[in-house]
């Protein structure tokens, strides 16, 4: 699912989770949801603040603001050097 085809706030979260799982260790991302998920997204991209993702109805249309936040996170997230596997 691409961000542009997200029909609900939940769909936006799924896209973000897929991207996060592709670049961060699974054990740091897979179990996150709610406030912890929003905090992770903010920590890894301070330009974005995802409280709206947590407080929104997951079945509601995502709205342009949420899609834009997700797009910003996808383009600008940063993986801390301590989480990058070397080997």
N, C-alpha and C positions, 0 to 999 in steps of 0.2 A: 504494500500500500504506500502510495506516495503522499506527501503532505498535501499537495493540491487536491487530492481526491478524498481527503478526510471529511466525513459527513457529521462526525460528532466530536466532542471534546475527548472522549475516550480514544477515538481513532488518532487524534493528534498525539496523545500520550503513547499509543502503541508505536507510532513512527519514531518518536523520541527515544523510546526504550530500545527499539531495534538499532538505532544509530549508536546509542550508548553502549549496548552490548557488543557492538562491532569494534569499539575502541577502548573500552574500559574492561578490567577483569570482571568476569561474570559474577564472582562472589561479592563484588562491591555494588552491583547494579540490579541483579535479577530480583532480589527480594524487596526492593524499595517501592513504596507506594505512599500516597497521601502527602502529608507534610514532609516526610523524609525524602520522598521523590522530588518534591519542589525545592527542598533545601539542597539536594545534590545538584539539580539543574542550575540553581543560582550559584552554588560554589564553583562549578566547573565553567560557568560563563556569567560573571557578574553583571554583564550588560542586560541580562534577562532576569525577570522576577516572576516566578510561576505560581504565586499564591492563587491567581485566577484559575489555574488548572485544577487546583485542589478544591476550591470552593464552588466550582461550576458543576452543574448537573452533567454527568458523564454522557447522557444521552442527548444533550442539547447540541444544536449546531455550534460549531467551534467559534464563530465570530472572527472577524479580521484581526483583532488585536491578538488573540491567542495564536492564530496561524502565523502572524508576523513574529511573535515571541519565539515560537518554535523554529521558524526559519533563521532567526538571529542565532539561536542556540546551535543549530546544525552548522552554521557557517563559522561561528566564533568560539565554540567550546574548546577548552584546553585540558589536556591530560597532564596531571602533575607528574614530574619526572620520576617520583617515587613509585608510581603505579605502572610504569612502562617496563615490560619484561625484557631482560637482557639475556641473550643466550643464543 
